[in-house]
Amino acid sequence: MIMKDQIGKKIRELRKRKGMTQSELAALLNISPSAVGMYEQGRREPDSEMLVKIGNLFDVSADYLLGNPDPAQPKSREVTDIFDEFTGILTSQEGLMFDGVPLSGEERQKIVDALRVVAALARQQRRESMG
C-alpha cells in the first residue's frame, strides 16, 4: 500500500503542477477519470505500461514515479512552458494566498496577465538584441 500511495501522490502532484484536472489527465491517458482518482488515492496501482505513459506525459521517469527522489529533468526547457505550468497552477490551485490573504479570481488573472506581459517584453527585447 505504501508504494501505491507514493505513486498516487506523485501523479497528483505532477497533474496539479501542470494545472490539469483528473478528467483531463484521464483523457490524455485514455482511461477513466475514476481510474486516475483511484491511482491518486492509492486504491489502484498503474501497470508498468501506464507508468511509462504517465512518465512520458509529465516528462519524468517511471523510476521517479516509483520513488526515486530526483525527477528526470529535460536538458533544456522553454520559459514559455514554465509560464504555462505556473499559469495552470494559478488558475486551478485552491487556497492560493498572497501575503497571507487568499487570492481572488481577479487577482489570479492579474498575475497571469502580468506574466504574459513580461514574456512579451522579454521576447521583444531578445528580437531587438539579435538584430
Secondary structure, DSSP 8 states (H G I E B T S, - for coil): -HHHHHHHHHHHHHHHHTT--HHHHHHHHTS-HHHHHHHHHTSS---HHHHHHHHHHHT--HHHHTT-SS----S---HHHHHHHHHHHHHH-TT-EETTEE--HHHHHHHHHHHHHHHHHHHHHHHHHH-
